[in-house]
């Protein structure tokens, strides 16, 4: 449970930092930056799903 709290706390800190950075970006560039951030988030989710799948398939063998 403690690890979950630490992970959640770290994610909140990361989100706060990201929001602060986004506030400094000119309005005409925010769409581009958010698209890049969204792309990184999708890649991270895909990589995690791939790792989970490999771990599960390895456990079944």
N, CA, C, O and CB atoms as a CASP TS submission, in Angstrom:
PFRMAT TS
TARGET T0000
AUTHOR 0000-0000-0000
METHOD Language model
MODEL 1
PARENT N/A
ATOM      1  N   UNK     1       0.826  -1.190   0.000  1.00  0.00           N
ATOM      2  CA  UNK     1       0.000   0.000   0.000  1.00  0.00           C
ATOM      3  C   UNK     1       0.874   1.259   0.000  1.00  0.00           C
ATOM      4  O   UNK     1       0.554   2.258  -0.643  1.00  0.00           O
ATOM      5  CB  UNK     1      -0.942  -0.005   1.212  1.00  0.00           C
ATOM      6  N   UNK     2       1.988   1.180   0.742  1.00  0.00           N
ATOM      7  CA  UNK     2       2.882   2.335   0.822  1.00  0.00           C
ATOM      8  C   UNK     2       3.481   2.648  -0.549  1.00  0.00           C
ATOM      9  O   UNK     2       3.630   3.817  -0.906  1.00  0.00           O
ATOM     10  CB  UNK     2       4.003   2.080   1.848  1.00  0.00           C
ATOM     11  N   UNK     3       3.829   1.609  -1.323  1.00  0.00           N
ATOM     12  CA  UNK     3       4.382   1.825  -2.658  1.00  0.00           C
ATOM     13  C   UNK     3       3.375   2.525  -3.555  1.00  0.00           C
ATOM     14  O   UNK     3       3.743   3.387  -4.354  1.00  0.00           O
ATOM     15  CB  UNK     3       4.809   0.497  -3.284  1.00  0.00           C
ATOM     16  N   UNK     4       2.092   2.153  -3.424  1.00  0.00           N
ATOM     17  CA  UNK     4       1.059   2.803  -4.226  1.00  0.00           C
ATOM     18  C   UNK     4       0.952   4.278  -3.878  1.00  0.00           C
ATOM     19  O   UNK     4       0.784   5.117  -4.762  1.00  0.00           O
ATOM     20  CB  UNK     4      -0.290   2.116  -4.022  1.00  0.00           C
ATOM     21  N   UNK     5       1.047   4.593  -2.599  1.00  0.00           N
ATOM     22  CA  UNK     5       0.988   5.999  -2.175  1.00  0.00           C
ATOM     23  C   UNK     5       2.176   6.773  -2.724  1.00  0.00           C
ATOM     24  O   UNK     5       2.023   7.904  -3.186  1.00  0.00           O
ATOM     25  CB  UNK     5       0.953   6.105  -0.638  1.00  0.00           C
ATOM     26  N   UNK     6       3.358   6.169  -2.676  1.00  0.00           N
ATOM     27  CA  UNK     6       4.551   6.835  -3.208  1.00  0.00           C
ATOM     28  C   UNK     6       4.417   7.065  -4.707  1.00  0.00           C
ATOM     29  O   UNK     6       4.747   8.141  -5.205  1.00  0.00           O
ATOM     30  CB  UNK     6       5.811   6.005  -2.912  1.00  0.00           C
ATOM     31  N   UNK     7       3.934   6.060  -5.422  1.00  0.00           N
ATOM     32  CA  UNK     7       3.770   6.183  -6.867  1.00  0.00           C
ATOM     33  C   UNK     7       2.746   7.265  -7.195  1.00  0.00           C
ATOM     34  O   UNK     7       2.952   8.062  -8.110  1.00  0.00           O
ATOM     35  CB  UNK     7       3.341   4.836  -7.480  1.00  0.00           C
ATOM     36  N   UNK     8       1.650   7.294  -6.452  1.00  0.00           N
ATOM     37  CA  UNK     8       0.626   8.308  -6.676  1.00  0.00           C
ATOM     38  C   UNK     8       1.166   9.701  -6.372  1.00  0.00           C
ATOM     39  O   UNK     8       0.882  10.655  -7.096  1.00  0.00           O
ATOM     40  CB  UNK     8      -0.610   8.020  -5.817  1.00  0.00           C
ATOM     41  N   UNK     9       1.935   9.813  -5.311  1.00  0.00           N
ATOM     42  CA  UNK     9       2.537  11.097  -4.952  1.00  0.00           C
ATOM     43  C   UNK     9       3.491  11.574  -6.045  1.00  0.00           C
ATOM     44  O   UNK     9       3.502  12.755  -6.391  1.00  0.00           O
ATOM     45  CB  UNK     9       3.282  10.986  -3.610  1.00  0.00           C
ATOM     46  N   UNK    10       4.286  10.659  -6.586  1.00  0.00           N
ATOM     47  CA  UNK    10       5.216  11.011  -7.663  1.00  0.00           C
ATOM     48  C   UNK    10       4.460  11.451  -8.910  1.00  0.00           C
ATOM     49  O   UNK    10       4.869  12.397  -9.584  1.00  0.00           O
ATOM     50  CB  UNK    10       6.131   9.823  -7.993  1.00  0.00           C
ATOM     51  N   UNK    11       3.361  10.769  -9.220  1.00  0.00           N
ATOM     52  CA  UNK    11       2.568  11.141 -10.395  1.00  0.00           C
ATOM     53  C   UNK    11       1.950  12.517 -10.215  1.00  0.00           C
ATOM     54  O   UNK    11       1.883  13.299 -11.164  1.00  0.00           O
ATOM     55  CB  UNK    11       1.470  10.103 -10.658  1.00  0.00           C
ATOM     56  N   UNK    12       1.502  12.814  -9.013  1.00  0.00           N
ATOM     57  CA  UNK    12       0.941  14.146  -8.749  1.00  0.00           C
ATOM     58  C   UNK    12       2.014  15.217  -8.919  1.00  0.00           C
ATOM     59  O   UNK    12       1.755  16.274  -9.495  1.00  0.00           O
ATOM     60  CB  UNK    12       0.339  14.213  -7.323  1.00  0.00           C
ATOM     61  N   UNK    13       3.212  14.944  -8.420  1.00  0.00           N
ATOM     62  CA  UNK    13       4.310  15.905  -8.566  1.00  0.00           C
ATOM     63  C   UNK    13       4.655  16.102 -10.034  1.00  0.00           C
ATOM     64  O   UNK    13       4.888  17.227 -10.474  1.00  0.00           O
ATOM     65  CB  UNK    13       5.551  15.434  -7.788  1.00  0.00           C
ATOM     66  N   UNK    14       4.689  15.006 -10.795  1.00  0.00           N
ATOM     67  CA  UNK    14       4.973  15.100 -12.227  1.00  0.00           C
ATOM     68  C   UNK    14       3.898  15.917 -12.940  1.00  0.00           C
ATOM     69  O   UNK    14       4.208  16.749 -13.793  1.00  0.00           O
ATOM     70  CB  UNK    14       5.073  13.696 -12.848  1.00  0.00           C
ATOM     71  N   UNK    15       2.639  15.678 -12.589  1.00  0.00           N
ATOM     72  CA  UNK    15       1.540  16.414 -13.212  1.00  0.00           C
ATOM     73  C   UNK    15       1.625  17.900 -12.886  1.00  0.00           C
ATOM     74  O   UNK    15       1.409  18.743 -13.756  1.00  0.00           O
ATOM     75  CB  UNK    15       0.191  15.851 -12.753  1.00  0.00           C
ATOM     76  N   UNK    16       1.934  18.215 -11.652  1.00  0.00           N
ATOM     77  CA  UNK    16       2.068  19.614 -11.242  1.00  0.00           C
ATOM     78  C   UNK    16       3.195  20.286 -12.016  1.00  0.00           C
ATOM     79  O   UNK    16       3.051  21.419 -12.476  1.00  0.00           O
ATOM     80  CB  UNK    16       2.327  19.716  -9.725  1.00  0.00           C
ATOM     81  N   UNK    17       4.308  19.589 -12.156  1.00  0.00           N
ATOM     82  CA  UNK    17       5.443  20.135 -12.904  1.00  0.00           C
ATOM     83  C   UNK    17       5.075  20.337 -14.373  1.00  0.00           C
ATOM     84  O   UNK    17       5.429  21.355 -14.969  1.00  0.00           O
ATOM     85  CB  UNK    17       6.666  19.203 -12.787  1.00  0.00           C
ATOM     86  N   UNK    18       4.368  19.376 -14.953  1.00  0.00           N
ATOM     87  CA  UNK    18       3.957  19.484 -16.355  1.00  0.00           C
ATOM     88  C   UNK    18       3.019  20.674 -16.554  1.00  0.00           C
ATOM     89  O   UNK    18       3.152  21.411 -17.531  1.00  0.00           O
ATOM     90  CB  UNK    18       3.271  18.183 -16.817  1.00  0.00           C
ATOM     91  N   UNK    19       2.087  20.864 -15.646  1.00  0.00           N
ATOM     92  CA  UNK    19       1.162  21.997 -15.745  1.00  0.00           C
ATOM     93  C   UNK    19       1.924  23.312 -15.678  1.00  0.00           C
ATOM     94  O   UNK    19       1.644  24.234 -16.444  1.00  0.00           O
ATOM     95  CB  UNK    19       0.104  21.938 -14.626  1.00  0.00           C
ATOM     96  N   UNK    20       2.875  23.399 -14.774  1.00  0.00           N
ATOM     97  CA  UNK    20       3.686  24.626 -14.670  1.00  0.00           C
ATOM     98  C   UNK    20       4.438  24.903 -15.977  1.00  0.00           C
ATOM     99  O   UNK    20       4.519  26.046 -16.428  1.00  0.00           O
ATOM    100  CB  UNK    20       4.692  24.510 -13.498  1.00  0.00           C
ATOM    101  N   UNK    21       4.982  23.850 -16.570  1.00  0.00           N
ATOM    102  CA  UNK    21       5.695  24.021 -17.837  1.00  0.00           C
ATOM    103  C   UNK    21       4.744  24.445 -18.953  1.00  0.00           C
ATOM    104  O   UNK    21       5.079  25.310 -19.762  1.00  0.00           O
ATOM    105  CB  UNK    21       6.413  22.724 -18.224  1.00  0.00           C
ATOM    106  N   UNK    22       3.565  23.841 -18.997  1.00  0.00           N
ATOM    107  CA  UNK    22       2.599  24.178 -20.042  1.00  0.00           C
ATOM    108  C   UNK    22       2.132  25.626 -19.934  1.00  0.00           C
ATOM    109  O   UNK    22       1.819  26.257 -20.944  1.00  0.00           O
ATOM    110  CB  UNK    22       1.400  23.242 -19.969  1.00  0.00           C
ATOM    111  N   UNK    23       2.086  26.143 -18.728  1.00  0.00           N
ATOM    112  CA  UNK    23       1.670  27.536 -18.537  1.00  0.00           C
ATOM    113  C   UNK    23       2.671  28.519 -19.139  1.00  0.00           C
ATOM    114  O   UNK    23       2.314  29.662 -19.426  1.00  0.00           O
ATOM    115  CB  UNK    23       1.492  27.831 -17.053  1.00  0.00           C
ATOM    116  N   UNK    24       3.908  28.094 -19.333  1.00  0.00           N
ATOM    117  CA  UNK    24       4.928  28.991 -19.879  1.00  0.00           C
ATOM    118  C   UNK    24       4.976  28.970 -21.404  1.00  0.00           C
ATOM    119  O   UNK    24       5.660  29.794 -22.011  1.00  0.00           O
ATOM    120  CB  UNK    24       6.285  28.620 -19.327  1.00  0.00           C
ATOM    121  N   UNK    25       4.262  28.044 -22.023  1.00  0.00           N
ATOM    122  CA  UNK    25       4.302  27.885 -23.479  1.00  0.00           C
ATOM    123  C   UNK    25       3.309  28.859 -24.124  1.00  0.00           C
ATOM    124  O   UNK    25       2.186  29.003 -23.641  1.00  0.00           O
ATOM    125  CB  UNK    25       3.976  26.411 -23.888  1.00  0.00           C
ATOM    126  N   UNK    26       3.709  29.523 -25.203  1.00  0.00           N
ATOM    127  CA  UNK    26       2.791  30.429 -25.905  1.00  0.00           C
ATOM    128  C   UNK    26       1.555  29.671 -26.406  1.00  0.00           C
ATOM    129  O   UNK    26       1.639  28.496 -26.764  1.00  0.00           O
ATOM    130  CB  UNK    26       3.513  31.115 -27.090  1.00  0.00           C
ATOM    131  N   UNK    27       0.421  30.355 -26.426  1.00  0.00           N
ATOM    132  CA  UNK    27      -0.851  29.734 -26.807  1.00  0.00           C
ATOM    133  C   UNK    27      -0.784  29.056 -28.175  1.00  0.00           C
ATOM    134  O   UNK    27      -1.348  27.977 -28.352  1.00  0.00           O
ATOM    135  CB  UNK    27      -1.954  30.777 -26.812  1.00  0.00           C
ATOM    136  N   UNK    28      -0.106  29.668 -29.137  1.00  0.00           N
ATOM    137  CA  UNK    28      -0.074  29.114 -30.486  1.00  0.00           C
ATOM    138  C   UNK    28       0.753  27.833 -30.589  1.00  0.00           C
ATOM    139  O   UNK    28       0.714  27.168 -31.624  1.00  0.00           O
ATOM    140  CB  UNK    28       0.470  30.140 -31.441  1.00  0.00           C
ATOM    141  N   UNK    29       1.496  27.474 -29.551  1.00  0.00           N
ATOM    142  CA  UNK    29       2.316  26.250 -29.561  1.00  0.00           C
ATOM    143  C   UNK    29       1.767  25.162 -28.640  1.00  0.00           C
ATOM    144  O   UNK    29       2.238  24.025 -28.680  1.00  0.00           O
ATOM    145  CB  UNK    29       3.743  26.581 -29.154  1.00  0.00           C
ATOM    146  N   UNK    30       0.778  25.498 -27.814  1.00  0.00           N
ATOM    147  CA  UNK    30       0.280  24.538 -26.829  1.00  0.00           C
ATOM    148  C   UNK    30      -0.307  23.287 -27.475  1.00  0.00           C
ATOM    149  O   UNK    30      -0.101  22.183 -26.971  1.00  0.00           O
ATOM    150  CB  UNK    30      -0.764  25.193 -25.955  1.00  0.00           C
ATOM    151  N   UNK    31      -1.026  23.440 -28.570  1.00  0.00           N
ATOM    152  CA  UNK    31      -1.604  22.280 -29.242  1.00  0.00           C
ATOM    153  C   UNK    31      -0.535  21.295 -29.688  1.00  0.00           C
ATOM    154  O   UNK    31      -0.679  20.084 -29.518  1.00  0.00           O
ATOM    155  CB  UNK    31      -2.426  22.722 -30.437  1.00  0.00           C
ATOM    156  N   UNK    32       0.522  21.819 -30.252  1.00  0.00           N
ATOM    157  CA  UNK    32       1.635  20.982 -30.702  1.00  0.00           C
ATOM    158  C   UNK    32       2.284  20.254 -29.524  1.00  0.00           C
ATOM    159  O   UNK    32       2.561  19.056 -29.599  1.00  0.00           O
ATOM    160  CB  UNK    32       2.683  21.835 -31.439  1.00  0.00           C
ATOM    161  N   UNK    33       2.519  20.980 -28.454  1.00  0.00           N
ATOM    162  CA  UNK    33       3.164  20.392 -27.276  1.00  0.00           C
ATOM    163  C   UNK    33       2.267  19.330 -26.649  1.00  0.00           C
ATOM    164  O   UNK    33       2.745  18.259 -26.273  1.00  0.00           O
ATOM    165  CB  UNK    33       3.500  21.484 -26.240  1.00  0.00           C
ATOM    166  N   UNK    34       0.976  19.618 -26.534  1.00  0.00           N
ATOM    167  CA  UNK    34       0.056  18.630 -25.958  1.00  0.00           C
ATOM    168  C   UNK    34      -0.018  17.372 -26.818  1.00  0.00           C
ATOM    169  O   UNK    34      -0.161  16.268 -26.294  1.00  0.00           O
ATOM    170  CB  UNK    34      -1.344  19.234 -25.798  1.00  0.00           C
ATOM    171  N   UNK    35       0.078  17.536 -28.131  1.00  0.00           N
ATOM    172  CA  UNK    35       0.109  16.372 -29.014  1.00  0.00           C
ATOM    173  C   UNK    35       1.339  15.509 -28.764  1.00  0.00           C
ATOM    174  O   UNK    35       1.252  14.281 -28.765  1.00  0.00           O
ATOM    175  CB  UNK    35       0.076  16.816 -30.470  1.00  0.00           C
ATOM    176  N   UNK    36       2.468  16.142 -28.553  1.00  0.00           N
ATOM    177  CA  UNK    36       3.703  15.412 -28.255  1.00  0.00           C
ATOM    178  C   UNK    36       3.580  14.687 -26.923  1.00  0.00           C
ATOM    179  O   UNK    36       3.951  13.519 -26.811  1.00  0.00           O
ATOM    180  CB  UNK    36       4.911  16.369 -28.232  1.00  0.00           C
ATOM    181  N   UNK    37       3.060  15.380 -25.912  1.00  0.00           N
ATOM    182  CA  UNK    37       2.883  14.761 -24.590  1.00  0.00           C
ATOM    183  C   UNK    37       1.931  13.578 -24.690  1.00  0.00           C
ATOM    184  O   UNK    37       2.185  12.522 -24.111  1.00  0.00           O
ATOM    185  CB  UNK    37       2.350  15.793 -23.564  1.00  0.00           C
ATOM    186  N   UNK    38       0.842  13.751 -25.420  1.00  0.00           N
ATOM    187  CA  UNK    38      -0.123  12.667 -25.598  1.00  0.00           C
ATOM    188  C   UNK    38       0.539  11.474 -26.288  1.00  0.00           C
ATOM    189  O   UNK    38       0.281  10.326 -25.925  1.00  0.00           O
ATOM    190  CB  UNK    38      -1.342  13.154 -26.415  1.00  0.00           C
ATOM    191  N   UNK    39       1.383  11.738 -27.273  1.00  0.00           N
ATOM    192  CA  UNK    39       2.097  10.665 -27.958  1.00  0.00           C
ATOM    193  C   UNK    39       3.016   9.896 -27.027  1.00  0.00           C
ATOM    194  O   UNK    39       3.068   8.667 -27.075  1.00  0.00           O
ATOM    195  CB  UNK    39       2.896  11.227 -29.106  1.00  0.00           C
ATOM    196  N   UNK    40       3.740  10.612 -26.182  1.00  0.00           N
ATOM    197  CA  UNK    40       4.603   9.946 -25.205  1.00  0.00           C
ATOM    198  C   UNK    40       3.782   9.107 -24.236  1.00  0.00           C
ATOM    199  O   UNK    40       4.183   8.001 -23.875  1.00  0.00           O
ATOM    200  CB  UNK    40       5.436  10.975 -24.434  1.00  0.00           C
ATOM    201  N   UNK    41       2.637   9.628 -23.815  1.00  0.00           N
ATOM    202  CA  UNK    41       1.777   8.886 -22.886  1.00  0.00           C
ATOM    203  C   UNK    41       1.273   7.598 -23.533  1.00  0.00           C
ATOM    204  O   UNK    41       1.245   6.549 -22.889  1.00  0.00           O
ATOM    205  CB  UNK    41       0.585   9.758 -22.437  1.00  0.00           C
ATOM    206  N   UNK    42       0.878   7.675 -24.792  1.00  0.00           N
ATOM    207  CA  UNK    42       0.410   6.475 -25.492  1.00  0.00           C
ATOM    208  C   UNK    42       1.530   5.454 -25.643  1.00  0.00           C
ATOM    209  O   UNK    42       1.300   4.254 -25.488  1.00  0.00           O
ATOM    210  CB  UNK    42      -0.150   6.844 -26.868  1.00  0.00           C
ATOM    211  N   UNK    43       2.735   5.918 -25.943  1.00  0.00           N
ATOM    212  CA  UNK    43       3.880   5.009 -26.056  1.00  0.00           C
ATOM    213  C   UNK    43       4.166   4.330 -24.722  1.00  0.00           C
ATOM    214  O   UNK    43       4.449   3.133 -24.678  1.00  0.00           O
ATOM    215  CB  UNK    43       5.127   5.768 -26.540  1.00  0.00           C
ATOM    216  N   UNK    44       4.092   5.087 -23.648  1.00  0.00           N
ATOM    217  CA  UNK    44       4.349   4.520 -22.322  1.00  0.00           C
ATOM    218  C   UNK    44       3.305   3.465 -21.981  1.00  0.00           C
ATOM    219  O   UNK    44       3.645   2.419 -21.429  1.00  0.00           O
ATOM    220  CB  UNK    44       4.358   5.626 -21.250  1.00  0.00           C
ATOM    221  N   UNK    45       2.034   3.725 -22.301  1.00  0.00           N
ATOM    222  CA  UNK    45       0.981   2.743 -22.038  1.00  0.00           C
ATOM    223  C   UNK    45       1.201   1.484 -22.864  1.00  0.00           C
ATOM    224  O   UNK    45       1.034   0.371 -22.365  1.00  0.00           O
ATOM    225  CB  UNK    45      -0.401   3.339 -22.341  1.00  0.00           C
ATOM    226  N   UNK    46       1.574   1.659 -24.122  1.00  0.00           N
ATOM    227  CA  UNK    46       1.805   0.516 -25.005  1.00  0.00           C
ATOM    228  C   UNK    46       2.980  -0.317 -24.509  1.00  0.00           C
ATOM    229  O   UNK    46       2.901  -1.545 -24.482  1.00  0.00           O
ATOM    230  CB  UNK    46       2.061   0.988 -26.446  1.00  0.00           C
ATOM    231  N   UNK    47       4.062   0.337 -24.117  1.00  0.00           N
ATOM    232  CA  UNK    47       5.225  -0.391 -23.607  1.00  0.00           C
ATOM    233  C   UNK    47       4.882  -1.153 -22.340  1.00  0.00           C
ATOM    234  O   UNK    47       5.326  -2.287 -22.161  1.00  0.00           O
ATOM    235  CB  UNK    47       6.382   0.568 -23.339  1.00  0.00           C
ATOM    236  N   UNK    48       4.098  -0.548 -21.461  1.00  0.00           N
ATOM    237  CA  UNK    48       3.703  -1.216 -20.225  1.00  0.00           C
ATOM    238  C   UNK    48       2.834  -2.426 -20.549  1.00  0.00           C
ATOM    239  O   UNK    48       3.015  -3.494 -19.964  1.00  0.00           O
ATOM    240  CB  UNK    48       2.951  -0.240 -19.288  1.00  0.00           C
ATOM    241  N   UNK    49       1.898  -2.270 -21.470  1.00  0.00           N
ATOM    242  CA  UNK    49       1.034  -3.384 -21.854  1.00  0.00           C
ATOM    243  C   UNK    49       1.862  -4.510 -22.469  1.00  0.00           C
ATOM    244  O   UNK    49       1.607  -5.685 -22.206  1.00  0.00           O
ATOM    245  CB  UNK    49      -0.052  -2.912 -22.846  1.00  0.00           C
ATOM    246  N   UNK    50       2.852  -4.155 -23.287  1.00  0.00           N
ATOM    247  CA  UNK    50       3.718  -5.167 -23.891  1.00  0.00           C
ATOM    248  C   UNK    50       4.519  -5.908 -22.822  1.00  0.00           C
ATOM    249  O   UNK    50       4.655  -7.130 -22.888  1.00  0.00           O
ATOM    250  CB  UNK    50       4.668  -4.519 -24.910  1.00  0.00           C
ATOM    251  N   UNK    51       5.048  -5.185 -21.845  1.00  0.00           N
ATOM    252  CA  UNK    51       5.801  -5.828 -20.759  1.00  0.00           C
ATOM    253  C   UNK    51       4.892  -6.744 -19.953  1.00  0.00           C
ATOM    254  O   UNK    51       5.276  -7.863 -19.614  1.00  0.00           O
ATOM    255  CB  UNK    51       6.442  -4.770 -19.836  1.00  0.00           C
ATOM    256  N   UNK    52       3.693  -6.274 -19.647  1.00  0.00           N
ATOM    257  CA  UNK    52       2.752  -7.093 -18.885  1.00  0.00           C
ATOM    258  C   UNK    52       2.407  -8.358 -19.657  1.00  0.00           C
ATOM    259  O   UNK    52       2.293  -9.437 -19.075  1.00  0.00           O
ATOM    260  CB  UNK    52       1.475  -6.297 -18.564  1.00  0.00           C
ATOM    261  N   UNK    53       2.243  -8.224 -20.947  1.00  0.00           N
ATOM    262  CA  UNK    53       1.906  -9.372 -21.788  1.00  0.00           C
ATOM    263  C   UNK    53       3.062 -10.370 -21.808  1.00  0.00           C
ATOM    264  O   UNK    53       2.835 -11.576 -21.714  1.00  0.00           O
ATOM    265  CB  UNK    53       1.565  -8.914 -23.223  1.00  0.00           C
ATOM    266  N   UNK    54       4.275  -9.891 -21.929  1.00  0.00           N
ATOM    267  CA  UNK    54       5.450 -10.765 -21.942  1.00  0.00           C
ATOM    268  C   UNK    54       5.580 -11.482 -20.605  1.00  0.00           C
ATOM    269  O   UNK    54       5.861 -12.679 -20.564  1.00  0.00           O
ATOM    270  CB  UNK    54       6.734  -9.957 -22.248  1.00  0.00           C
ATOM    271  N   UNK    55       5.378 -10.762 -19.527  1.00  0.00           N
ATOM    272  CA  UNK    55       5.474 -11.364 -18.197  1.00  0.00           C
ATOM    273  C   UNK    55       4.412 -12.439 -18.038  1.00  0.00           C
ATOM    274  O   UNK    55       4.696 -13.525 -17.533  1.00  0.00           O
ATOM    275  CB  UNK    55       5.325 -10.294 -17.094  1.00  0.00           C
ATOM    276  N   UNK    56       3.190 -12.142 -18.466  1.00  0.00           N
ATOM    277  CA  UNK    56       2.105 -13.123 -18.343  1.00  0.00           C
ATOM    278  C   UNK    56       2.365 -14.345 -19.215  1.00  0.00           C
ATOM    279  O   UNK    56       2.168 -15.476 -18.771  1.00  0.00           O
ATOM    280  CB  UNK    56       0.762 -12.487 -18.723  1.00  0.00           C
ATOM    281  N   UNK    57       2.804 -14.127 -20.448  1.00  0.00           N
ATOM    282  CA  UNK    57       3.041 -15.265 -21.332  1.00  0.00           C
ATOM    283  C   UNK    57       4.213 -16.099 -20.832  1.00  0.00           C
ATOM    284  O   UNK    57       4.224 -17.319 -20.993  1.00  0.00           O
ATOM    285  CB  UNK    57       3.304 -14.787 -22.766  1.00  0.00           C
ATOM    286  N   UNK    58       5.194 -15.446 -20.227  1.00  0.00           N
ATOM    287  CA  UNK    58       6.323 -16.176 -19.657  1.00  0.00           C
ATOM    288  C   UNK    58       5.905 -17.008 -18.467  1.00  0.00           C
ATOM    289  O   UNK    58       6.438 -18.096 -18.250  1.00  0.00           O
ATOM    290  CB  UNK    58       7.421 -15.219 -19.251  1.00  0.00           C
ATOM    291  N   UNK    59       4.960 -16.513 -17.697  1.00  0.00           N
ATOM    292  CA  UNK    59       4.488 -17.233 -16.518  1.00  0.00           C
ATOM    293  C   UNK    59       3.669 -18.451 -16.912  1.00  0.00           C
ATOM    294  O   UNK    59       3.628 -19.434 -16.172  1.00  0.00           O
ATOM    295  CB  UNK    59       3.659 -16.312 -15.628  1.00  0.00           C
ATOM    296  N   UNK    60       3.011 -18.400 -18.080  1.00  0.00           N
ATOM    297  CA  UNK    60       2.165 -19.512 -18.516  1.00  0.00           C
ATOM    298  C   UNK    60       2.987 -20.678 -19.036  1.00  0.00           C
ATOM    299  O   UNK    60       2.545 -21.825 -18.981  1.00  0.00           O
ATOM    300  CB  UNK    60       1.200 -19.048 -19.589  1.00  0.00           C
ATOM    301  N   UNK    61       4.163 -20.395 -19.534  1.00  0.00           N
ATOM    302  CA  UNK    61       4.975 -21.456 -20.152  1.00  0.00           C
ATOM    303  C   UNK    61       5.548 -22.406 -19.150  1.00  0.00           C
ATOM    304  O   UNK    61       6.250 -23.346 -19.521  1.00  0.00           O
ATOM    305  CB  UNK    61       6.090 -20.864 -20.948  1.00  0.00           C
TER
END
